[in-house]
Amino acid sequence: MIKNKFKVLQDITQLTAALLDVPAKDINGGNRARRLVLGRVASANFLMRDLGFTYDELSRHINRDRTSFYYYEAKHNDNYKYWDEYKELYDNLKKSYLGIDNMAMTKE
């Protein structure tokens, strides 16, 4: 169980912004530039899939309604398989935050 979820949400937003070299405030903003959407979708899926956050928790932080997160989650496998930038960012979030390297895991 994550003790301070708000702190984790802030940390992941900061990490995502750093990996994309964009301002952190833009990750959760309304701008629909491809790079920002990439950050929003990858970080939301990381928070849901790997850290156990709920749709409601994310909707309060990322300023989207729950249906956005349903969509992000439904598209994760296709994004991971076909969108190279998404795969790279998602893997870097895991590696940087959790210390998990997907490449090492797939070779075993």
C-alpha positions in Angstrom: 0.0 0.0 0.0 1.3 3.4 -0.9 1.3 5.7 2.1 1.4 9.1 0.5 -0.3 8.9 -2.8 -0.3 12.6 -3.5 3.5 12.7 -3.2 3.8 9.7 -5.5 1.6 11.4 -8.1 3.8 14.5 -7.9 7.0 12.5 -8.2 5.7 10.6 -11.3 4.6 13.9 -12.9 8.0 15.4 -12.2 9.8 12.3 -13.5 7.6 12.2 -16.7 8.3 15.9 -17.3 12.0 15.4 -16.9 12.1 12.4 -19.2 10.2 14.4 -21.9 12.0 17.6 -21.2 8.8 19.6 -20.7 7.4 21.6 -17.8 5.7 19.4 -15.2 2.6 21.7 -15.1 2.0 20.9 -18.8 1.8 17.1 -18.2 -1.5 17.5 -16.4 -2.7 20.6 -18.4 -5.1 20.8 -21.2 -2.7 21.1 -24.1 -3.1 18.2 -26.6 0.3 18.4 -28.1 1.5 14.9 -29.0 4.4 14.9 -26.6 2.2 16.0 -23.7 -0.4 13.4 -24.5 2.3 10.8 -24.6 3.4 11.8 -21.1 -0.1 11.9 -19.7 -1.1 8.5 -21.1 2.2 6.7 -20.2 2.3 8.1 -16.7 -1.4 7.4 -16.0 -1.0 3.8 -17.2 2.2 3.4 -15.1 0.3 4.7 -12.0 -2.7 2.4 -12.6 -0.9 -0.7 -13.8 2.2 -0.7 -11.7 1.4 1.4 -8.6 -2.3 0.5 -8.2 -3.9 3.9 -8.4 -7.6 4.1 -9.1 -9.4 6.0 -11.8 -10.9 8.4 -9.2 -7.5 9.2 -7.7 -6.0 9.9 -11.1 -9.0 12.0 -12.3 -8.6 14.3 -9.3 -4.8 14.8 -10.0 -4.6 14.8 -13.8 -7.8 16.8 -14.3 -9.5 14.3 -16.6 -12.7 12.3 -16.1 -12.6 8.6 -15.4 -13.5 7.7 -19.0 -10.1 9.1 -20.2 -8.4 6.6 -17.9 -10.6 3.7 -19.2 -9.5 4.6 -22.7 -5.8 4.9 -21.7 -5.9 1.5 -20.1 -7.7 -0.1 -23.0 -5.1 1.2 -25.5 -2.0 0.4 -23.4 -1.2 -2.9 -25.1 -1.5 -1.4 -28.6 0.4 1.7 -27.6 3.2 -0.4 -26.0 3.4 -2.6 -29.1 3.1 0.0 -31.9 4.1 3.4 -30.5 7.9 3.4 -29.9 7.9 6.7 -28.0 5.2 5.3 -25.6 7.1 2.1 -25.0 10.3 3.9 -24.3 8.7 6.4 -21.9 6.7 3.7 -20.1 9.8 1.5 -19.7 11.9 4.5 -18.5 9.2 5.3 -15.9 9.4 1.8 -14.6 13.2 1.7 -14.7 13.6 5.1 -13.1 10.9 4.8 -10.4 10.9 1.1 -9.6 14.3 0.0 -10.8 12.8 -2.5 -13.2 14.4 -3.0 -16.6 11.9 -4.6 -19.0 14.6 -5.7 -21.4 16.3 -7.7 -18.6 13.0 -9.3 -17.7 12.2 -10.4 -21.2 15.5 -12.1 -21.7 15.0 -14.6 -18.9 
